């Protein structure tokens, strides 16, 4: 059941807020490569 319209935008914004919150609270530099690995591992688990 894929999300449509505003639902998908809200889901993406929530994920972005989670990333920004984690970066701020853990005081770590953003690592794009690590983010890609995390996203790929989540996609593989969902499949």
PQR file with spaces between the fields and no chain letter, atoms N, CA, C, O and H, PARSE charges and radii, in Angstrom:
ATOM       1  N    UNK     1       0.831   -1.175    0.000 -0.4000 1.5000
ATOM       2  CA   UNK     1       0.000    0.000    0.000 -0.0000 2.0000
ATOM       3  C    UNK     1       0.887    1.255    0.000  0.5500 1.7000
ATOM       4  O    UNK     1       1.171    1.786    1.074 -0.5500 1.4000
ATOM       5  N    UNK     2       1.327    1.736   -1.143 -0.4000 1.5000
ATOM       6  CA   UNK     2       2.235    2.890   -1.174 -0.0000 2.0000
ATOM       7  C    UNK     2       1.535    4.175   -0.740  0.5500 1.7000
ATOM       8  O    UNK     2       0.324    4.332   -0.900 -0.5500 1.4000
ATOM       9  H    UNK     2       1.096    1.304   -2.016  0.4000 1.0000
ATOM      10  N    UNK     3       2.324    5.077   -0.192 -0.4000 1.5000
ATOM      11  CA   UNK     3       1.790    6.371    0.230 -0.0000 2.0000
ATOM      12  C    UNK     3       1.588    7.264   -0.982  0.5500 1.7000
ATOM      13  O    UNK     3       2.300    7.145   -1.979 -0.5500 1.4000
ATOM      14  H    UNK     3       3.307    4.949   -0.062  0.4000 1.0000
ATOM      15  N    UNK     4       0.620    8.151   -0.891 -0.4000 1.5000
ATOM      16  CA   UNK     4       0.345    9.049   -2.011 -0.0000 2.0000
ATOM      17  C    UNK     4       0.286   10.490   -1.529  0.5500 1.7000
ATOM      18  O    UNK     4      -0.031   10.758   -0.370 -0.5500 1.4000
ATOM      19  H    UNK     4       0.042    8.248   -0.081  0.4000 1.0000
ATOM      20  N    UNK     5       0.590   11.401   -2.417 -0.4000 1.5000
ATOM      21  CA   UNK     5       0.423   12.828   -2.173 -0.0000 2.0000
ATOM      22  C    UNK     5       1.070   13.335   -0.905  0.5500 1.7000
ATOM      23  O    UNK     5       2.272   13.175   -0.692 -0.5500 1.4000
ATOM      24  H    UNK     5       0.848   11.184   -3.359  0.4000 1.0000
ATOM      25  N    UNK     6       0.246   13.957   -0.056 -0.4000 1.5000
ATOM      26  CA   UNK     6       0.748   14.563    1.176 -0.0000 2.0000
ATOM      27  C    UNK     6       1.321   13.528    2.129  0.5500 1.7000
ATOM      28  O    UNK     6       2.245   13.831    2.884 -0.5500 1.4000
ATOM      29  H    UNK     6      -0.730   14.088   -0.228  0.4000 1.0000
ATOM      30  N    UNK     7       0.791   12.319    2.107 -0.4000 1.5000
ATOM      31  CA   UNK     7       1.285   11.275    3.002 -0.0000 2.0000
ATOM      32  C    UNK     7       2.762   11.002    2.751  0.5500 1.7000
ATOM      33  O    UNK     7       3.540   10.866    3.696 -0.5500 1.4000
ATOM      34  H    UNK     7       0.041   12.074    1.494  0.4000 1.0000
ATOM      35  N    UNK     8       3.149   10.921    1.486 -0.4000 1.5000
ATOM      36  CA   UNK     8       4.548   10.637    1.169 -0.0000 2.0000
ATOM      37  C    UNK     8       5.441   11.811    1.549  0.5500 1.7000
ATOM      38  O    UNK     8       6.565   11.608    2.010 -0.5500 1.4000
ATOM      39  H    UNK     8       2.517   11.031    0.719  0.4000 1.0000
ATOM      40  N    UNK     9       4.959   13.031    1.363 -0.4000 1.5000
ATOM      41  CA   UNK     9       5.741   14.213    1.733 -0.0000 2.0000
ATOM      42  C    UNK     9       5.933   14.266    3.248  0.5500 1.7000
ATOM      43  O    UNK     9       7.026   14.567    3.727 -0.5500 1.4000
ATOM      44  H    UNK     9       4.047   13.197    0.989  0.4000 1.0000
ATOM      45  N    UNK    10       4.879   13.975    3.995 -0.4000 1.5000
ATOM      46  CA   UNK    10       4.970   13.971    5.455 -0.0000 2.0000
ATOM      47  C    UNK    10       5.957   12.903    5.919  0.5500 1.7000
ATOM      48  O    UNK    10       6.749   13.149    6.828 -0.5500 1.4000
ATOM      49  H    UNK    10       3.991   13.730    3.606  0.4000 1.0000
ATOM      50  N    UNK    11       5.918   11.732    5.312 -0.4000 1.5000
ATOM      51  CA   UNK    11       6.835   10.657    5.686 -0.0000 2.0000
ATOM      52  C    UNK    11       8.284   11.056    5.413  0.5500 1.7000
ATOM      53  O    UNK    11       9.160   10.800    6.239 -0.5500 1.4000
ATOM      54  H    UNK    11       5.274   11.532    4.574  0.4000 1.0000
ATOM      55  N    UNK    12       8.544   11.676    4.272 -0.4000 1.5000
ATOM      56  CA   UNK    12       9.903   12.116    3.952 -0.0000 2.0000
ATOM      57  C    UNK    12      10.375   13.213    4.898  0.5500 1.7000
ATOM      58  O    UNK    12      11.526   13.203    5.334 -0.5500 1.4000
ATOM      59  H    UNK    12       7.833   11.885    3.601  0.4000 1.0000
ATOM      60  N    UNK    13       9.505   14.148    5.216 -0.4000 1.5000
ATOM      61  CA   UNK    13       9.870   15.229    6.138 -0.0000 2.0000
ATOM      62  C    UNK    13      10.177   14.678    7.524  0.5500 1.7000
ATOM      63  O    UNK    13      11.097   15.147    8.193 -0.5500 1.4000
ATOM      64  H    UNK    13       8.570   14.156    4.862  0.4000 1.0000
ATOM      65  N    UNK    14       9.413   13.692    7.950 -0.4000 1.5000
ATOM      66  CA   UNK    14       9.656   13.074    9.257 -0.0000 2.0000
ATOM      67  C    UNK    14      11.028   12.410    9.289  0.5500 1.7000
ATOM      68  O    UNK    14      11.758   12.529   10.273 -0.5500 1.4000
ATOM      69  H    UNK    14       8.665   13.312    7.407  0.4000 1.0000
ATOM      70  N    UNK    15      11.374   11.715    8.216 -0.4000 1.5000
ATOM      71  CA   UNK    15      12.687   11.075    8.152 -0.0000 2.0000
ATOM      72  C    UNK    15      13.801   12.116    8.166  0.5500 1.7000
ATOM      73  O    UNK    15      14.822   11.930    8.828 -0.5500 1.4000
ATOM      74  H    UNK    15      10.782   11.619    7.417  0.4000 1.0000
ATOM      75  N    UNK    16      13.604   13.209    7.435 -0.4000 1.5000
ATOM      76  CA   UNK    16      14.600   14.276    7.415 -0.0000 2.0000
ATOM      77  C    UNK    16      14.769   14.886    8.800  0.5500 1.7000
ATOM      78  O    UNK    16      15.893   15.146    9.230 -0.5500 1.4000
ATOM      79  H    UNK    16      12.774   13.360    6.898  0.4000 1.0000
ATOM      80  N    UNK    17      13.660   15.118    9.502 -0.4000 1.5000
ATOM      81  CA   UNK    17      13.742   15.652   10.857 -0.0000 2.0000
ATOM      82  C    UNK    17      14.467   14.699   11.794  0.5500 1.7000
ATOM      83  O    UNK    17      15.228   15.139   12.656 -0.5500 1.4000
ATOM      84  H    UNK    17      12.747   14.907    9.152  0.4000 1.0000
ATOM      85  N    UNK    18      14.243   13.402   11.638 -0.4000 1.5000
ATOM      86  CA   UNK    18      14.952   12.424   12.459 -0.0000 2.0000
ATOM      87  C    UNK    18      16.453   12.494   12.220  0.5500 1.7000
ATOM      88  O    UNK    18      17.236   12.419   13.166 -0.5500 1.4000
ATOM      89  H    UNK    18      13.625   13.044   10.938  0.4000 1.0000
ATOM      90  N    UNK    19      16.859   12.638   10.963 -0.4000 1.5000
ATOM      91  CA   UNK    19      18.281   12.731   10.627 -0.0000 2.0000
ATOM      92  C    UNK    19      18.881   13.994   11.234  0.5500 1.7000
ATOM      93  O    UNK    19      19.940   13.945   11.860 -0.5500 1.4000
ATOM      94  H    UNK    19      16.222   12.700   10.195  0.4000 1.0000
ATOM      95  N    UNK    20      18.205   15.125   11.047 -0.4000 1.5000
ATOM      96  CA   UNK    20      18.715   16.386   11.582 -0.0000 2.0000
ATOM      97  C    UNK    20      18.778   16.360   13.106  0.5500 1.7000
ATOM      98  O    UNK    20      19.736   16.861   13.694 -0.5500 1.4000
ATOM      99  H    UNK    20      17.345   15.165   10.538  0.4000 1.0000
ATOM     100  N    UNK    21      17.782   15.789   13.740 -0.4000 1.5000
ATOM     101  CA   UNK    21      17.771   15.692   15.199 -0.0000 2.0000
ATOM     102  C    UNK    21      18.941   14.843   15.692  0.5500 1.7000
ATOM     103  O    UNK    21      19.613   15.209   16.656 -0.5500 1.4000
ATOM     104  H    UNK    21      17.004   15.382   13.262  0.4000 1.0000
ATOM     105  N    UNK    22      19.183   13.718   15.035 -0.4000 1.5000
ATOM     106  CA   UNK    22      20.285   12.845   15.434 -0.0000 2.0000
ATOM     107  C    UNK    22      21.633   13.536   15.249  0.5500 1.7000
ATOM     108  O    UNK    22      22.517   13.408   16.096 -0.5500 1.4000
ATOM     109  H    UNK    22      18.637   13.421   14.252  0.4000 1.0000
ATOM     110  N    UNK    23      21.792   14.261   14.154 -0.4000 1.5000
ATOM     111  CA   UNK    23      23.048   14.977   13.911 -0.0000 2.0000
ATOM     112  C    UNK    23      23.277   16.012   15.009  0.5500 1.7000
ATOM     113  O    UNK    23      24.393   16.153   15.508 -0.5500 1.4000
ATOM     114  H    UNK    23      21.074   14.364   13.466  0.4000 1.0000
ATOM     115  N    UNK    24      22.236   16.725   15.381 -0.4000 1.5000
ATOM     116  CA   UNK    24      22.366   17.776   16.405 -0.0000 2.0000
ATOM     117  C    UNK    24      22.621   17.197   17.794  0.5500 1.7000
ATOM     118  O    UNK    24      23.457   17.717   18.533 -0.5500 1.4000
ATOM     119  H    UNK    24      21.329   16.610   14.976  0.4000 1.0000
ATOM     120  N    UNK    25      21.920   16.140   18.155 -0.4000 1.5000
ATOM     121  CA   UNK    25      22.049   15.610   19.508 -0.0000 2.0000
ATOM     122  C    UNK    25      23.322   14.800   19.696  0.5500 1.7000
ATOM     123  O    UNK    25      23.894   14.799   20.786 -0.5500 1.4000
ATOM     124  H    UNK    25      21.241   15.718   17.554  0.4000 1.0000
ATOM     125  N    UNK    26      23.773   14.115   18.660 -0.4000 1.5000
ATOM     126  CA   UNK    26      24.990   13.309   18.779 -0.0000 2.0000
ATOM     127  C    UNK    26      26.244   14.097   18.452  0.5500 1.7000
ATOM     128  O    UNK    26      27.358   13.633   18.694 -0.5500 1.4000
ATOM     129  H    UNK    26      23.309   14.116   17.774  0.4000 1.0000
ATOM     130  N    UNK    27      26.063   15.291   17.902 -0.4000 1.5000
ATOM     131  CA   UNK    27      27.170   16.187   17.566 -0.0000 2.0000
ATOM     132  C    UNK    27      28.216   15.495   16.697  0.5500 1.7000
ATOM     133  O    UNK    27      29.416   15.581   16.956 -0.5500 1.4000
ATOM     134  H    UNK    27      25.158   15.668   17.705  0.4000 1.0000
ATOM     135  N    UNK    28      27.742   14.818   15.677 -0.4000 1.5000
ATOM     136  CA   UNK    28      28.617   14.158   14.718 -0.0000 2.0000
ATOM     137  C    UNK    28      28.472   14.831   13.370  0.5500 1.7000
ATOM     138  O    UNK    28      27.420   15.373   13.031 -0.5500 1.4000
ATOM     139  H    UNK    28      26.767   14.748   15.467  0.4000 1.0000
ATOM     140  N    UNK    29      29.554   14.784   12.609 -0.4000 1.5000
ATOM     141  CA   UNK    29      29.515   15.334   11.253 -0.0000 2.0000
ATOM     142  C    UNK    29      28.664   14.430   10.368  0.5500 1.7000
ATOM     143  O    UNK    29      28.614   13.216   10.571 -0.5500 1.4000
ATOM     144  H    UNK    29      30.409   14.344   12.885  0.4000 1.0000
ATOM     145  N    UNK    30      28.004   15.025    9.395 -0.4000 1.5000
ATOM     146  CA   UNK    30      27.177   14.267    8.457 -0.0000 2.0000
ATOM     147  C    UNK    30      28.074   13.471    7.526  0.5500 1.7000
ATOM     148  O    UNK    30      29.030   14.009    6.969 -0.5500 1.4000
ATOM     149  H    UNK    30      28.045   16.010    9.230  0.4000 1.0000
ATOM     150  N    UNK    31      27.770   12.186    7.355 -0.4000 1.5000
ATOM     151  CA   UNK    31      28.537   11.310    6.475 -0.0000 2.0000
ATOM     152  C    UNK    31      27.576   10.726    5.440  0.5500 1.7000
ATOM     153  O    UNK    31      26.774    9.846    5.749 -0.5500 1.4000
ATOM     154  H    UNK    31      26.993   11.748    7.808  0.4000 1.0000
ATOM     155  N    UNK    32      27.668   11.224    4.218 -0.4000 1.5000
ATOM     156  CA   UNK    32      26.740   10.806    3.164 -0.0000 2.0000
ATOM     157  C    UNK    32      26.876    9.317    2.856  0.5500 1.7000
ATOM     158  O    UNK    32      25.875    8.649    2.596 -0.5500 1.4000
ATOM     159  H    UNK    32      28.320   11.940    3.967  0.4000 1.0000
ATOM     160  N    UNK    33      28.076    8.799    2.880 -0.4000 1.5000
ATOM     161  CA   UNK    33      28.292    7.378    2.570 -0.0000 2.0000
ATOM     162  C    UNK    33      27.608    6.486    3.608  0.5500 1.7000
ATOM     163  O    UNK    33      26.992    5.478    3.261 -0.5500 1.4000
ATOM     164  H    UNK    33      28.889    9.342    3.092  0.4000 1.0000
ATOM     165  N    UNK    34      27.720    6.860    4.868 -0.4000 1.5000
ATOM     166  CA   UNK    34      27.067    6.079    5.922 -0.0000 2.0000
ATOM     167  C    UNK    34      25.551    6.136    5.765  0.5500 1.7000
ATOM     168  O    UNK    34      24.868    5.131    5.962 -0.5500 1.4000
ATOM     169  H    UNK    34      28.220    7.679    5.150  0.4000 1.0000
ATOM     170  N    UNK    35      25.022    7.307    5.412 -0.4000 1.5000
ATOM     171  CA   UNK    35      23.586    7.447    5.213 -0.0000 2.0000
ATOM     172  C    UNK    35      23.115    6.529    4.090  0.5500 1.7000
ATOM     173  O    UNK    35      22.081    5.873    4.216 -0.5500 1.4000
ATOM     174  H    UNK    35      25.577    8.124    5.252  0.4000 1.0000
ATOM     175  N    UNK    36      23.871    6.479    2.988 -0.4000 1.5000
ATOM     176  CA   UNK    36      23.506    5.603    1.870 -0.0000 2.0000
ATOM     177  C    UNK    36      23.466    4.149    2.322  0.5500 1.7000
ATOM     178  O    UNK    36      22.549    3.411    1.963 -0.5500 1.4000
ATOM     179  H    UNK    36      24.711    7.012    2.885  0.4000 1.0000
ATOM     180  N    UNK    37      24.456    3.735    3.107 -0.4000 1.5000
ATOM     181  CA   UNK    37      24.496    2.358    3.591 -0.0000 2.0000
ATOM     182  C    UNK    37      23.295    2.062    4.488  0.5500 1.7000
ATOM     183  O    UNK    37      22.695    0.992    4.389 -0.5500 1.4000
ATOM     184  H    UNK    37      25.201    4.334    3.399  0.4000 1.0000
ATOM     185  N    UNK    38      22.944    3.006    5.363 -0.4000 1.5000
ATOM     186  CA   UNK    38      21.799    2.811    6.253 -0.0000 2.0000
ATOM     187  C    UNK    38      20.496    2.699    5.469  0.5500 1.7000
ATOM     188  O    UNK    38      19.652    1.858    5.775 -0.5500 1.4000
ATOM     189  H    UNK    38      23.431    3.876    5.443  0.4000 1.0000
ATOM     190  N    UNK    39      20.337    3.547    4.462 -0.4000 1.5000
ATOM     191  CA   UNK    39      19.118    3.514    3.647 -0.0000 2.0000
ATOM     192  C    UNK    39      19.025    2.194    2.894  0.5500 1.7000
ATOM     193  O    UNK    39      17.960    1.579    2.846 -0.5500 1.4000
ATOM     194  H    UNK    39      21.023    4.230    4.213  0.4000 1.0000
ATOM     195  N    UNK    40      20.128    1.757    2.309 -0.4000 1.5000
ATOM     196  CA   UNK    40      20.120    0.494    1.569 -0.0000 2.0000
ATOM     197  C    UNK    40      19.810   -0.686    2.481  0.5500 1.7000
ATOM     198  O    UNK    40      19.086   -1.599    2.084 -0.5500 1.4000
ATOM     199  H    UNK    40      20.994    2.256    2.348  0.4000 1.0000
ATOM     200  N    UNK    41      20.347   -0.681    3.693 -0.4000 1.5000
ATOM     201  CA   UNK    41      20.074   -1.789    4.607 -0.0000 2.0000
ATOM     202  C    UNK    41      18.601   -1.802    5.018  0.5500 1.7000
ATOM     203  O    UNK    41      18.022   -2.876    5.181 -0.5500 1.4000
ATOM     204  H    UNK    41      20.935    0.060    4.016  0.4000 1.0000
ATOM     205  N    UNK    42      17.985   -0.626    5.189 -0.4000 1.5000
ATOM     206  CA   UNK    42      16.562   -0.568    5.528 -0.0000 2.0000
ATOM     207  C    UNK    42      15.703   -1.055    4.375  0.5500 1.7000
ATOM     208  O    UNK    42      14.704   -1.742    4.589 -0.5500 1.4000
ATOM     209  H    UNK    42      18.456    0.247    5.056  0.4000 1.0000
ATOM     210  N    UNK    43      16.082   -0.707    3.159 -0.4000 1.5000
ATOM     211  CA   UNK    43      15.323   -1.137    1.982 -0.0000 2.0000
ATOM     212  C    UNK    43      15.404   -2.651    1.842  0.5500 1.7000
ATOM     213  O    UNK    43      14.409   -3.302    1.523 -0.5500 1.4000
ATOM     214  H    UNK    43      16.893   -0.149    2.984  0.4000 1.0000
ATOM     215  N    UNK    44      16.580   -3.210    2.078 -0.4000 1.5000
ATOM     216  CA   UNK    44      16.751   -4.659    1.954 -0.0000 2.0000
ATOM     217  C    UNK    44      15.949   -5.393    3.026  0.5500 1.7000
ATOM     218  O    UNK    44      15.389   -6.456    2.757 -0.5500 1.4000
ATOM     219  H    UNK    44      17.389   -2.682    2.337  0.4000 1.0000
ATOM     220  N    UNK    45      15.888   -4.836    4.243 -0.4000 1.5000
ATOM     221  CA   UNK    45      15.103   -5.468    5.303 -0.0000 2.0000
ATOM     222  C    UNK    45      13.616   -5.416    4.991  0.5500 1.7000
ATOM     223  O    UNK    45      12.877   -6.343    5.326 -0.5500 1.4000
ATOM     224  H    UNK    45      16.343   -3.972    4.461  0.4000 1.0000
ATOM     225  N    UNK    46      13.174   -4.343    4.356 -0.4000 1.5000
ATOM     226  CA   UNK    46      11.751   -4.185    4.041 -0.0000 2.0000
ATOM     227  C    UNK    46      11.312   -5.118    2.917  0.5500 1.7000
ATOM     228  O    UNK    46      10.144   -5.497    2.846 -0.5500 1.4000
ATOM     229  H    UNK    46      13.774   -3.590    4.084  0.4000 1.0000
ATOM     230  N    UNK    47      12.238   -5.486    2.042 -0.4000 1.5000
ATOM     231  CA   UNK    47      11.894   -6.315    0.882 -0.0000 2.0000
ATOM     232  C    UNK    47      11.722   -7.774    1.234  0.5500 1.7000
ATOM     233  O    UNK    47      11.432   -8.590    0.360 -0.5500 1.4000
ATOM     234  H    UNK    47      13.188   -5.178    2.099  0.4000 1.0000
